[in-house]
Structures are given as C-alpha cells and as structure tokens.
Amino acid sequence: MAKNHTESRNNNFGTLHLLAAIFVLYGHQCALLNQASPQILGSQIQAVGVKIIFLISGYLIVKSLLSEE
C-alpha cells in the first residue's frame, strides 16, 4: 500500500529546521544591535543554526539518493 503525502512526511525535520532558522535570525539580530551573540556549545547561536540546517539538508539528500536505488 502506497503512503500518501502526509504519511511520508511524518517527522520533526520541519520543526528542527524552523528552530535552526530562528537561531540564525536571532544571532543576526544581536549583531545588528551591537549585542553579544549567545553561545551554544562554544559556538555562536547563528553558527549552530547554520550547522543544523546543513545537517538536516545533507541527511535528507542522502536519504533521497539511497531510496532511488
């Protein structure tokens, strides 16, 4: 039985992507207002957001490539 569109996308990647985008926006807001950017695990918050976005994108691309085989 084939999955419909909503069943195949039942995950939290959208939520993680949104959270990462908020990190990036907040970090840039701090820079624009000449405030110190918060740190998470020793990195600026916007850098963590960008890393999360690239990590999710890379995972989804690899998963897509592997499912085509």
N, C-alpha and C positions, 0 to 999 in steps of 0.2 A: 504494500500500500504506500503510495507516494505521500510525502509530507506536504502540507500546504505552506504558504509563505510564512505565516505567523509561527507555526510549529518549528520550522527550521531555524528561526532566529530567536529562540527562547533562551537567551543568555544575558549576562550582565556586561558585555563589552561596551554597549552604548552608554551605560551608567559610568563605567570606568573612563571612557573617552570624554564624557561630559565633565567629570571631576578633574581630569588632567587639563582640559581646556580652561576650566575655572582657575586652576593653579597658574597657568600661563598668563591669563588675563590679570590676575591679582598681582603676580610678580611684576608685570609691566606697569601696572598702576602705581605700585610702590616706586618704581624707577622714575616715572613721570612726576611724582610728587616729592622727589628727593628724599625718600624714606628708605630705611634699610629693608631689604627683602628678607622675609623669613627663611630660615634654613630647615631642611628636612634631610636627615642622614648626612649632614655635612655639605649638602648642595643647595643652591638657591631654589626656591619653590618653582620658579618657571622652568628651570633646567630639569627638575624632576618631572614636571608635567610633559615636557617635550619627550623625555625618555619613555614615559608611559605610553604616549601616543605612538611613537615609533615601535615600541614593543608589541602593542596590540595590532598595529598595521602589519608588521612582519609576521606575526603568528597567523593572522587571517589570510595573508597572501600564501604562505607555505601550506596552510590547511587547504586552500583552494587548489593549489597546484597538485597536491597529493591526491585530492579527491577526483581529479580529472583522469588519473591513470586507471 
